[in-house]
Amino acid sequence: MFASERRRASPHSFGRTMKNSLEQVALLLFVALLVAIIARRFRFPYAVVLVVTGLGLSLLTVGPVLDVTGDLLFTVLLPPLIFEGAMCLHWPTLRAQLPVVIALATLGVVLAAGVTGYVMHALGGWPMISALAFGALISATDPVSVIATFRELGIHGRLRLLAEAESLFNDGTAAVLFSAAVAFVASSAVTPAGIAANFLVSIGGGIASGVAIASVTRLLAGRIAHQLAIIALSVVAAYGSFLIAEHIGGSGVIATLMAGLVFGARRAAPDRKVVDAFWEFVAFAANSLVFLLIGMQEAQQGFSGVASIALLAILTVTIARATTVYSVAALFHRSGLRVPLSHQHVLVWGGLRGALALALALKLPKIVPQRGDIIAATFAVVAFSVIVQALSLPPLLRCLRIRTSARD
């Protein structure tokens, strides 16, 4: 009797939940639109104003209450942002800079994760596995924050390409390192060989899923003249590659990145402008939600008890980022791919953190030691990154005499 009553009640409960969620999302998008108008009118950084607005809404308890979970950020909002960013990369131009991008996105992330983990273990007193998990989730620059900020500032050329491409590629490395750290915590039977095998499966599965799904959808798009159908196929490529890769044990982030690169190669297609316009809107909506939610969630974090850890995390992540960029750039110092020192400075300070780090932190299993401190430290680093670093980038660019154009 009670089971049947629950079954009869659940569709109505689900419907009410969906209705409330849609209302909250619609209200947040409306707020984001108003913020966009105000930010552009007074030439304020859009992302920063959104985060501050989210903080204000949460502190004043006047805004909608939307639970920020790892799945919401990681599975719902991240794929379209990665896909849109990858679609905008021009492959011939990227290919010439690929050695630097790959070095930053692989060797750089591993080095940054190692430095961060060691310092948080040695000075923060965290267990080594917890410190390494934090290093893995915080070491990758965030495509949401980086792309939004660099576009807002009107940075173009090689510097923007390196920053955006690195932020897209290093997400996959960070996600794989994070998965390995979590697997090590969850199972005492995990061996270095098993971690290496899981690493290869995650990367290989992600690449295979992304290329396969995008190739099929791109082939179908080439045979269809209906623009709405082509847009639908692009959505399938973005989310389908992510979900299939995650289902088979691959990296959804890498899959969506590859799907965006493959699908985005349709540059001569007559429907390209329509597809680009659609994804530009999707990226705007997802970006807006991400930054508002970051601000709202930051307001709910209690940093008073972990202020010293939060400060240590901010300093450590900044030092690790500097170590990474200057070390990797030194590898190309005597080659045609040499990165100017001024660009290195911008890559260090412009290596913003955001949605990916929060998503991974919130997905940490409860059995991970110091989980609460890791989440608090992650939020502190993201808040410092999105507000302080993003706001101080324009003066840094002027000081380094790096030209920027009018805002996109």
N, C-alpha and C positions, 0 to 999 in steps of 0.2 A: 504494500500500500504506500509506504513512505517512499520507496524507490520510484513508483509510478508517479507520485506527486512531484518528486524532484525532476523527473523527466519531463513532465508537463510544464513545470515552471521554468526549466532552464532556457527554452527558446526565448521566452519573454525577458528573462534576466539578461541573456546575451544581447537581445535587441536593445534593451535600455543601456547596457554598457557601451555598445557600439554607437548609439545615438549620442551619449554623453561625450565619448571620445571624439566623435566627428565635430560636435559643437565646440569642444575645447580647441581642436586643431584649427577650425575655421576662425575662432576668436584670436588665436595666436597669429595666424596669417594676417588677419586684419590689423593687429597691433604692429606686425612687422612691416606692413605696407606704410602705415603712418610714420613709423621710425625711419623707413627708407626715404620718404619725402623730406622729413625734417633733417636727416643726416646729409642728404644731397644739397638741401637749401643752405645749410650752414657749413658745408664742407667738413663734416665730422666723419671719422672712420666708421663705416656702416656696422662692421662686426662688433666693434667696441661699444657702440651705442646700443646695439641689441643686447649684449651681455649686461650692460648697466641697467637697461630697461627690465630685463629678466630679474636682476637682483632687486630692483625697486618693486616690481609686481609681487615678488615672493615676500619681501619684508613687510609690505603694506597689506598683504593677504587680500588683494583685490583682483588678482588674475585667476585664470583657470588653473586647476590642479591636474596636471598630467604626469603620471608616474614616469620617471626617467629610469629606464632599465637598460642593461647591457644589450638585450635583444632588440629593443627599440632603436638604439643608436647603431648597433652593429649590423642588424639584418634588414631594417627598414630604411634608415636614412643614409647609411654609408654607401651602399651599392650604386645608387643613382649619381652620387657626387663623384665617386671614383670613375664611373663610366663616362660621365660628361667631361671630366678632366682629361681622361685618356683620349676621348674622341677629338679633343681640341689640340692634341699634340700632333705636330707635323712630322710624320715618320722620317722622311729624308733628312730633315734638320736634326731630329732626335738621334738618328743613327750615327751621325758624325760625332755627337757628344756622348754616345752610349758608354764608352769605357769609363768616363768620369762619373756618370750617373750610376752605373752598376757598382762601381767601387764605393761610392757614398752610401748606396742603398744596401750593400751587403757587408763589406769589411767595416764600413763606417758604423752601421747599426750594431754589429757584434762588438766592436771596440767600445762604443758608447755604453752599451749594456753592461759590458765587463767593468768599465770604470765606475759606472753608477752603482752597480751591485757591490763592488768591493768597498767603496766608500760608505754606503749605507750599512754594510755589515760591520766594517771596522769602527766607524764613528757613530753610527746610529744604533748599534747593538742589535740589529735584526738578525734572525737566523739566515744563513747564507742562501738557502733556497728562496726565502721570501725576498731578500735583497735582489737576487737575480731575476725573480719574476717581475719585480718593480722595474728593474733595469730594462727588461725586455719590452714591457708595455709602454714605457715612457720615452724610449730612445729614438723612436721614429718620428720624424716631423709629420704634421697632420695636413693632408691635402685640403681639407675643408678650410682650415685657418690660413694656410700658406697661399692657396690659390685666390681666395677671397681678398686677402690683404694685398697681394702683389698686383692683382687686377685693379683694386681700388686705388692704389698708389700710381697706377699707370706705368709700372716698370715693364720694359720690353727687352727684346734681344736675348742674348745668351744667358744673362743672369736670371731672367725670369724662367727661361727654359730649364736651366739646371735646378732651380728651386722647385718648380712645379713637378718636373719629371722625378726628381729625387723623392719628393713627398708622396708621389703615387707608387713608385717602385718599392720604397723602403717599408711601406705598410705591410706588404706581403712578408718581408723578412721578420718584422716585429711580431706579426701574428703567428708565424711558424715558431719563432723562439719562445713566445709566450705559451703556445700549446705544448711545447716540449717541457717547459718548466712546470706547467700544471700537471702533465702526465707523470712527471717525476715525483711530484708531491702525492698524487693520488695512488701511485702503485710503487711499492718497494721493489718490485721485480724488474723495473725499468733499468736497462743497461745503456751504456754509451752507444753500443751498436744499435740497440733498439731506437734510441733517440735519433741517430743518424738515418736509420731506415725511415722513420716517421717523417723526418725532415725532407727526404727525397720524395716520399709519397705525397706529402703535402704540396710541395712545389710542383712536382710532375703532374699530380692530379689537377691542380689549379690551372696550370698552363694548358693541359689537354682539354679540360672542360671549357675553358674560355675560348680557345681557338675553335673547338668543334661546334659549340653552340653559335658563336658569332659567324662562322663560315656558312653554316646552314641558313641562318636568318639572313645573312647578307646575300646568299644565292637566291633565296626566295624574294628578297626585296628587289633584286635586279630583274625579276620576272613579273613584278606586280607594278601597275601604274597608279594604284590607289594610295594617296599620301597617308591617309589614316591607318591603312593596313601596314604601311612601312613603319610608321611611328610605333604601332603595336608590336611589330617584330623587333624594333630596337629595345622596347621595354622587356620583351622576352629574353633578348640577348643579355641585358643588364642583370635582371633578377634570376633568370634561368641558369646562367653560368654560375652565379654565386651559390644558389641553392643546391644545384647538382654537385658542385665541387665539395661543398660542406657535407653533403650526404655520403659521398664516396671516400671521405677522409682527406680531401684536398683542401687547399686554401681558397676560400671564397673571394678573398680580396685580390689574390693574384688572378683568379679566373675572371673577375669583372674587369680588372685592368687589361688583360689580354683581349677580352671581348670588346672593350672600348677601342683599343688600338686597331683590331681587325675591322670592326664595323665602321670605325671612323675613316678607314682608308677609302671609302666611297666618296671621295671629294668631288669627282666630276659628275656625280649623279644629279639629275634635274631636281630631285626632291630634297637636296642637301640643306638648303636654306630653311625649309619647313621643319625638318628633323632637328636642325641646330636650334631653331627658335623654341621648339618644344622642350628640348633638354636644357636650354638656358633658363626657361621658366621653372622647370623641375629643380634645377640646381639652386635657383633663387629661393624657392619655397623650402627646400630641404635645408639650405644654409640658414635661412631665417629661423626655422624651427630649432636647429641645432644650437645656434648661439643664444636664442631666448631660453632654451631649456638648460644650457650650461649656466646662464646667469641665475635662473630660478633654483637650480640645484646647488649652486655655490652658496646661496643665501641660507640653505638648510644645513650646511656643514658647520660643525662646531670646531673651530681651529684653536680655541683657547687652551685645550689640554694637550695639543700636539704642535704648538707654535714652533718649538725648537726643531722638531722633526720636519715640519713644513719648510722652514727656512733652510735647513740642511739640504733638503731635497731640491729646492730651487737652485741653490749654489752648486750642488753636485751635478745636476742636469746641465746647467749652463757651462760648467767647466768641461764636462764630458763632451758636449757639443763642440766646444772650441777645439778640444783635443782631436776629435774626429775630423773636422773640416780641415784644419791646418795639416794634419798628418796625411790625409788622403790627397790633398792638393799638392803636397810635397812630392808625391809619387809622379806627378805629371809636370813637375817644375821645368824640366829640360826638354819637354816635348811640345808639339804643336797644340796640345790640349791644355797648355798652362792656364791656370785660373789666376787672374790678377788679384793682388792682395786686397784691394778694395772690395772686390766681389766676394772674397773669402770672409771678410768682416760682415758683409750683409748676409751671407749664408749662415754664419754663426748666430747673429742676433735675429735673423728672420726665420730661423728654424722653429716655427711655432708649434705648440702642442694643442690638441683639442679633442674632437669627438672620438677618434680611435682609442686614445689613451683612456678616456673615461669609459668607453664601451668595454674594453678589456679589463679594466679595474673592477667594474661592476659585475663582470662575469667570473671573477675569482671565486673558486669553491670556498665554502665556509671553513673547510679543514685547513686552509692555508694559514700558517702562523702570521700574526700581525696584520690580518686582512683589513681591519678597521683603519690602522695607521697607513697602510698602503693606499687605500681609497682616499683618505684625507690628504696625504702627500700628493697624490695625483691631481686632486682638485686644486690644491694650492699651486702646483706647477702650471696647470692649465690657466688658472686665473691670472697669474703673473705673466704668462706668455701672451694671452689674448689681449690683456689690458696694457700692461707696462711695456712689453716688447713691441707690440703693434703700434702703440702711440708714439714710441720713441724712434720708430723706423724712419719717418720723414726727416727729422733733424739729422739722423745718421747719414741718410742719402745726401742731404745738402752738404754736410761736413765732408763727405767723401767725393763730392762733386759728381755724383751719378745722376744723369739726367732722367727725368720722368716726363711723360706726356700727359695730356689731359686725361682725366679719369674715364675708364671704359664705361 
